Amino acid sequence: MAMTDDQKKQLRHNRVRLTDDLEVSEELIAVLMQDRILTAEAKDALDAEPVRKRKAQQLLDTLPRRGKNAFETFIRALCESKQDELAELLDEQLYRKHRTGTHSDSEEEEITSRGDVMNKILVKVEEESFIVQVTPMTTSQKQNPRPPNFAYSISQPCGRAMIIGIENRENSLGIRHDVQHLSSLFQQLNFETVIKLDLTSSELFSCVKEEAQNEAHSNCSAFVLCIINYGSRSDEIFDRDGKSIKIEYFLRLFDGRNCSSLTDKPKLYFIHTGDPDGFTRHLEQPMETDQCDMVDGTLPSHAPHQPDDLVVHEKGDVLQIVSTSDVWRNESKGSWFVRCLTSVIAVNARNQDLEEMIFMINSIIEHKESKGQRLQRLHKKTTLRKKFYLMSTV
């Protein structure tokens, strides 16, 4: 027996909203698989689709052909994957039926204890079946606009994210897992994600230059560049043949002089080099912060808000995070740094700005010690002028 006409109509009527907001998460898929709404082949097809919106469209095309129980199971899957608003939108009665017992009142409230959040993330990072699942904003959070004078504005899509992972003959352990985790995170945060793997130096320069010249940046709010390359130094990476390249050469392509479409917009650089000399001992400062000052015309992050028509320095609006230790990584999980980074952002992006989350990531990373009583640390450089939230309010 097929899905009813009214149920099909609801899916068609709300298709735009579902396409925009639906997260085809592992939890949602698990419910659909359990009730045999999705076949193994259909799940593989969804997993193979890297673009979040196209993945949602693919699922919406499949559901009407999967029998009379498909609609109600989809509602239950939405509830169990914390997508209550979409479930209520489709069928309020079924939403109330399946919401009962799936959420406690406390889950709707903000978690105010920093320690509780950190402990939960530490448990998650250690899980064998580690996946990245972004916590959605509550209705009240979406309806609480942030003052434009103190926060960068965010559009949809949020921006573009370029993720570069380079294995070479001596260092490859876990890199592809790191790339997968980062890709999953930024796709869920509505970034158009581009992945580049195992390139030569000439291929690297070509693809990064092409990205810097991409006209799509004009319609985006931010840009993210992630580089994963174990065994290199804090200021350089190695291509697949072992040739070293200064990281600064890539970053210059996105500054105000070379990429005007990103002027006044946040540019986020997450770099995991695996520097073998990147350990720091207990007595050292937890986070090295290099903030440009007004000597060269760049605004420090703590400076008061400036008028929007201010001429911004060409190196302004940048946050650069470098992790320079590669001791905690393995073939099945990837690196500790990337799992911490993606977990903290996934859980806290709905209500914290990026710099708040970076401090939490650094604190969590310090829980993981190596045999020499040495700790992995982050190095931060920033010229951001406002707070940057990865999720937008209405």
C-alpha positions as CSV (number, residue, x, y, z in Angstrom):
1,M,0.0,0.0,0.0
2,A,1.3,3.4,-1.0
3,M,1.7,6.6,1.0
4,T,-1.6,8.6,1.1
5,D,-2.2,11.5,-1.3
6,D,-2.4,13.9,1.7
7,Q,0.9,12.8,2.9
8,K,2.5,13.1,-0.5
9,K,0.9,16.6,-0.7
10,Q,2.5,17.6,2.6
11,L,6.0,16.6,1.3
12,R,5.5,18.5,-1.9
13,H,4.0,21.6,-0.2
14,N,6.9,21.8,2.2
15,R,9.7,20.7,-0.1
16,V,11.5,24.0,-0.2
17,R,11.6,24.3,3.6
18,L,12.7,20.6,3.9
19,T,15.4,21.0,1.3
20,D,16.8,24.0,3.1
21,D,16.6,22.7,6.7
22,L,16.6,18.9,6.6
23,E,19.7,17.2,8.0
24,V,20.0,13.7,6.6
25,S,22.0,12.6,9.7
26,E,23.1,9.2,10.7
27,E,20.5,9.1,13.4
28,L,17.7,9.9,11.0
29,I,18.9,7.3,8.5
30,A,19.2,4.7,11.3
31,V,15.5,5.0,12.1
32,L,14.5,4.8,8.4
33,M,16.7,1.7,8.0
34,Q,15.4,0.0,11.1
35,D,11.8,0.2,9.7
36,R,12.9,-0.8,6.3
37,I,11.9,2.5,4.7
38,L,15.4,2.8,3.3
39,T,17.2,0.0,1.6
40,A,21.0,-0.6,1.8
41,E,21.3,0.6,-1.8
42,A,19.4,3.8,-1.0
43,K,21.5,4.5,2.1
44,D,24.7,4.0,0.0
45,A,23.4,6.5,-2.5
46,L,22.7,9.1,0.2
47,D,26.1,8.6,1.8
48,A,27.7,9.1,-1.6
49,E,26.1,12.5,-2.1
50,P,28.4,15.2,-0.6
51,V,26.0,18.2,-1.0
52,R,23.6,18.5,1.9
53,K,20.6,20.0,-0.1
54,R,20.9,17.4,-2.9
55,K,21.0,14.7,-0.2
56,A,17.8,16.0,1.3
57,Q,16.1,16.2,-2.2
58,Q,17.2,12.6,-2.9
59,L,15.6,11.4,0.3
60,L,12.4,13.3,-0.4
61,D,12.2,11.7,-3.8
62,T,12.5,8.3,-2.3
63,L,10.0,8.4,0.6
64,P,6.7,8.5,-1.4
65,R,7.7,5.2,-3.1
66,R,8.4,3.4,0.2
67,G,4.9,2.4,1.3
68,K,2.2,3.4,3.7
69,N,4.4,3.6,6.8
70,A,7.1,5.8,5.2
71,F,5.5,9.1,6.2
72,E,5.0,8.3,9.9
73,T,8.4,6.7,10.2
74,F,9.9,9.8,8.7
75,I,8.1,12.0,11.3
76,R,9.5,9.7,14.1
77,A,13.0,9.9,12.5
78,L,12.8,13.7,12.5
79,C,11.9,13.6,16.2
80,E,14.6,11.3,17.2
81,S,17.2,13.3,15.3
82,K,16.2,16.5,17.1
83,Q,14.5,18.1,14.0
84,D,11.2,18.8,15.8
85,E,10.2,21.9,13.8
86,L,10.2,19.9,10.6
87,A,8.2,17.1,12.1
88,E,5.6,19.5,13.5
89,L,5.4,21.3,10.2
90,L,4.5,18.1,8.3
91,D,2.0,16.6,10.8
92,E,1.3,18.1,14.2
93,Q,-0.6,15.1,15.5
94,L,2.1,12.6,14.5
95,Y,4.7,14.9,15.9
96,R,3.1,15.0,19.3
97,K,2.7,11.2,19.2
98,H,6.4,10.5,18.5
99,R,7.8,13.4,20.5
100,T,6.5,12.0,23.8
101,G,9.4,10.3,25.5
102,T,12.1,11.2,22.9
103,H,13.1,14.6,24.5
104,S,13.3,15.8,28.1
105,D,12.5,19.4,29.0
106,S,16.1,19.9,30.0
107,E,17.3,19.1,26.4
108,E,15.4,22.2,25.2
109,E,17.3,24.4,27.6
110,E,20.8,25.8,27.2
111,I,23.6,23.9,28.9
112,T,25.1,26.5,31.1
113,S,27.9,24.4,32.7
114,R,31.1,24.6,30.8
115,G,32.4,21.5,32.6
116,D,29.4,19.5,31.6
117,V,29.7,20.4,28.0
118,M,33.4,19.6,28.0
119,N,32.9,16.2,29.7
120,K,30.3,15.2,27.1
121,I,32.5,16.2,24.3
122,L,35.5,14.3,25.7
123,V,33.3,11.1,25.8
124,K,32.1,11.7,22.3
125,V,35.7,12.2,20.9
126,E,36.8,8.9,22.3
127,E,33.9,6.9,20.8
128,E,34.9,4.3,18.3
129,S,32.0,5.1,16.0
130,F,32.8,8.8,16.0
131,I,30.5,10.9,13.7
132,V,30.0,14.7,13.4
133,Q,26.4,15.8,14.1
134,V,25.6,19.5,14.4
135,T,23.2,20.4,17.2
136,P,20.4,22.6,15.6
137,M,19.4,26.0,17.0
138,T,16.2,26.1,19.1
139,T,13.3,28.3,18.0
140,S,14.1,31.0,20.6
141,Q,17.8,31.1,19.4
142,K,16.7,31.5,15.8
143,Q,14.4,34.4,16.7
144,N,17.1,36.3,18.8
145,P,19.0,38.4,16.3
146,R,22.6,39.3,17.1
147,P,23.5,43.0,17.1
148,P,25.1,43.8,13.7
149,N,27.6,46.1,15.3
150,F,29.2,43.3,17.2
151,A,28.8,40.3,15.0
152,Y,29.5,39.5,11.3
153,S,26.3,39.0,9.2
154,I,25.6,35.6,7.9
155,S,23.7,34.7,4.7
156,Q,22.8,31.3,3.2
157,P,24.8,29.6,2.1
158,C,27.1,30.6,4.8
159,G,30.2,30.5,2.6
160,R,32.7,28.2,1.0
161,A,35.0,25.7,2.7
162,M,38.1,24.3,1.0
163,I,39.6,21.2,2.7
164,I,43.0,20.0,1.7
165,G,44.4,16.7,2.8
166,I,47.9,15.7,1.6
167,E,49.4,12.3,2.3
168,N,53.0,11.6,1.4
169,R,55.3,8.6,1.6
170,E,56.1,8.9,5.3
171,N,52.9,10.4,6.8
172,S,49.4,9.3,5.9
173,L,47.8,7.9,9.0
174,G,44.2,9.1,9.5
175,I,44.3,12.1,7.1
176,R,41.3,10.9,5.2
177,H,39.2,10.5,8.4
178,D,40.1,14.1,9.3
179,V,39.0,15.4,5.9
180,Q,35.8,13.4,6.2
181,H,35.0,14.9,9.7
182,L,35.7,18.4,8.5
183,S,33.7,18.0,5.4
184,S,30.7,16.7,7.3
185,L,30.9,19.6,9.8
186,F,31.0,22.4,7.3
187,Q,28.3,20.8,5.0
188,Q,26.0,20.7,8.0
189,L,26.8,24.4,8.7
190,N,25.6,25.2,5.1
191,F,29.1,25.8,3.6
192,E,29.7,24.7,0.0
193,T,32.5,22.3,0.5
194,V,35.4,21.5,-1.8
195,I,37.8,18.7,-1.0
196,K,41.3,18.3,-2.5
197,L,43.5,15.3,-1.8
198,D,47.2,14.3,-2.4
199,L,48.3,17.1,-4.7
200,T,51.7,18.1,-6.1
201,S,52.9,21.6,-5.4
202,S,51.8,22.9,-8.8
203,E,48.4,21.3,-8.4
204,L,48.0,22.9,-5.0
205,F,48.9,26.4,-6.2
206,S,46.5,26.0,-9.2
207,C,43.5,24.8,-7.2
208,V,44.0,27.4,-4.4
209,K,44.4,30.2,-6.9
210,E,41.3,29.1,-8.7
211,E,39.3,29.1,-5.4
212,A,40.6,32.6,-4.5
213,Q,39.3,33.8,-7.9
214,N,35.9,32.1,-7.6
215,E,33.1,34.6,-8.1
216,A,30.9,32.7,-5.6
217,H,32.7,34.5,-2.8
218,S,30.8,37.7,-3.6
219,N,27.6,36.1,-2.5
220,C,28.9,34.3,0.6
221,S,29.5,35.5,4.2
222,A,32.7,33.7,5.0
223,F,35.5,31.5,3.7
224,V,37.1,28.5,5.4
225,L,40.4,26.8,4.5
226,C,41.5,23.6,6.2
227,I,44.9,22.0,5.6
228,I,45.8,18.6,7.0
229,N,49.4,17.5,6.4
230,Y,51.2,15.4,9.0
231,G,54.9,15.6,9.5
232,S,55.3,19.2,8.3
233,R,56.2,22.3,10.3
234,S,54.0,25.0,11.7
235,D,54.7,27.4,8.8
236,E,54.9,24.9,5.9
237,I,53.3,21.8,4.4
238,F,54.7,19.1,2.2
239,D,53.1,18.1,-1.1
240,R,52.6,14.4,-2.0
241,D,56.2,14.1,-3.3
242,G,57.6,15.6,-0.1
243,K,58.3,19.1,-1.5
244,S,57.9,21.8,1.2
245,I,55.7,24.9,0.6
246,K,55.2,27.9,2.9
247,I,51.6,28.1,4.1
248,E,51.7,31.9,3.9
249,Y,51.9,31.6,0.1
250,F,48.4,30.1,0.1
251,L,46.9,32.6,2.6
252,R,48.1,35.6,0.7
253,L,45.8,34.6,-2.2
254,F,42.7,35.3,0.0
255,D,43.8,38.7,1.5
256,G,42.2,42.0,0.6
257,R,44.8,42.8,-2.1
258,N,44.3,39.5,-4.0
259,C,40.7,38.6,-3.2
260,S,38.5,41.7,-3.0
261,S,35.3,39.6,-2.9
262,L,36.3,38.5,0.7
263,T,37.1,42.0,2.0
264,D,35.3,42.6,5.3
265,K,34.3,38.9,5.5
266,P,35.7,36.4,8.0
267,K,38.4,34.1,6.6
268,L,39.0,31.1,8.8
269,Y,42.2,28.9,8.5
270,F,42.4,25.6,10.4
271,I,45.8,24.0,9.8
272,H,47.0,20.7,11.3
273,T,50.7,20.3,10.3
274,G,51.8,17.6,12.8
275,D,55.0,19.5,13.6
276,P,57.2,17.0,15.6
277,D,58.6,20.0,17.5
278,G,55.1,21.4,18.2
279,F,54.9,20.1,21.8
280,T,54.8,22.4,24.7
281,R,55.4,21.5,28.3
282,H,53.1,22.2,31.3
283,L,54.7,25.5,32.4
284,E,54.3,27.2,29.0
285,Q,51.5,29.5,28.0
286,P,48.4,27.4,26.9
287,M,47.7,29.4,23.8
288,E,50.0,31.5,21.7
289,T,48.1,34.4,20.4
290,D,49.6,36.7,17.8
291,Q,47.2,39.7,17.2
292,C,48.3,42.3,14.8
293,D,48.1,45.9,16.2
294,M,47.5,49.3,14.7
295,V,51.1,49.8,13.8
296,D,50.5,48.2,10.4
297,G,46.9,49.4,10.2
298,T,45.3,46.1,11.3
299,L,42.6,46.2,13.9
300,P,43.1,43.9,17.0
301,S,40.2,41.6,17.9
302,H,39.5,43.5,21.1
303,A,39.3,46.9,19.4
304,P,35.9,48.7,19.7
305,H,33.6,48.4,16.7
306,Q,34.5,50.6,13.8
307,P,32.1,52.1,11.2
308,D,31.3,49.8,8.3
309,D,32.8,52.2,5.8
310,L,36.3,52.0,7.4
311,V,39.0,51.0,5.0
312,V,40.0,47.6,6.4
313,H,43.6,46.4,6.2
314,E,44.3,43.8,3.6
315,K,45.0,41.2,6.3
316,G,42.0,42.0,8.3
317,D,39.1,39.7,9.3
318,V,41.3,36.5,9.7
319,L,41.3,33.8,12.3
320,Q,44.1,31.3,11.9
321,I,44.4,28.2,14.1
322,V,47.5,25.9,13.8
323,S,47.8,22.6,15.6
324,T,51.4,21.5,15.6
325,S,51.4,18.0,17.2
326,D,50.5,14.8,15.5
327,V,51.1,12.2,18.3
328,W,47.4,11.5,18.9
329,R,46.2,10.1,15.6
330,N,45.4,6.7,14.3
331,E,44.2,5.0,11.1
332,S,40.7,4.4,12.3
333,K,39.9,7.7,14.0
334,G,42.0,10.4,12.5
335,S,43.6,13.1,14.7
336,W,42.6,14.2,18.2
337,F,42.7,17.8,17.1
338,V,40.2,17.4,14.3
339,R,37.8,15.3,16.4
340,C,37.9,18.0,19.1
341,L,37.5,20.8,16.7
342,T,34.5,19.3,14.9
343,S,32.9,18.1,18.1
344,V,33.1,21.4,19.9
345,I,31.8,23.4,16.9
346,A,29.0,20.9,16.2
347,V,27.7,21.1,19.8
348,N,28.2,24.8,20.5
349,A,27.9,26.7,17.1
350,R,24.2,27.4,17.8
351,N,25.0,29.7,20.8
352,Q,28.7,30.5,20.9
353,D,30.9,32.6,18.7
354,L,34.0,31.0,17.1
355,E,36.6,32.4,19.5
356,E,34.7,31.1,22.5
357,M,34.8,27.7,20.9
358,I,38.5,27.9,20.2
359,F,39.3,28.4,23.9
360,M,37.1,25.3,24.7
361,I,38.9,23.2,22.0
362,N,42.3,24.2,23.5
363,S,41.1,23.2,27.0
364,I,39.8,19.8,25.8
365,I,43.0,19.1,23.9
366,E,45.0,19.6,27.0
367,H,43.4,16.6,28.6
368,K,45.2,14.4,26.3
369,E,48.8,13.9,27.3
370,S,51.7,12.1,25.6
371,K,54.3,10.0,27.3
372,G,56.8,12.8,27.9
373,Q,54.3,14.8,30.1
374,R,53.9,17.2,27.1
375,L,50.7,18.7,25.9
376,Q,49.4,19.5,22.5
377,R,48.6,23.2,22.1
378,L,47.0,25.5,19.6
379,H,48.6,28.6,18.0
380,K,46.1,31.4,17.2
381,K,46.4,34.5,15.1
382,T,43.4,36.8,14.7
383,T,42.5,40.1,13.1
384,L,38.7,39.5,13.5
385,R,36.9,42.8,14.2
386,K,33.6,41.3,15.4
387,K,32.2,38.1,16.9
388,F,31.6,35.4,14.3
389,Y,28.7,32.9,14.7
390,L,28.6,29.9,12.3
391,M,24.8,29.7,12.6
392,S,22.6,32.6,11.6
393,T,19.5,34.0,13.3
394,V,16.4,35.3,11.6
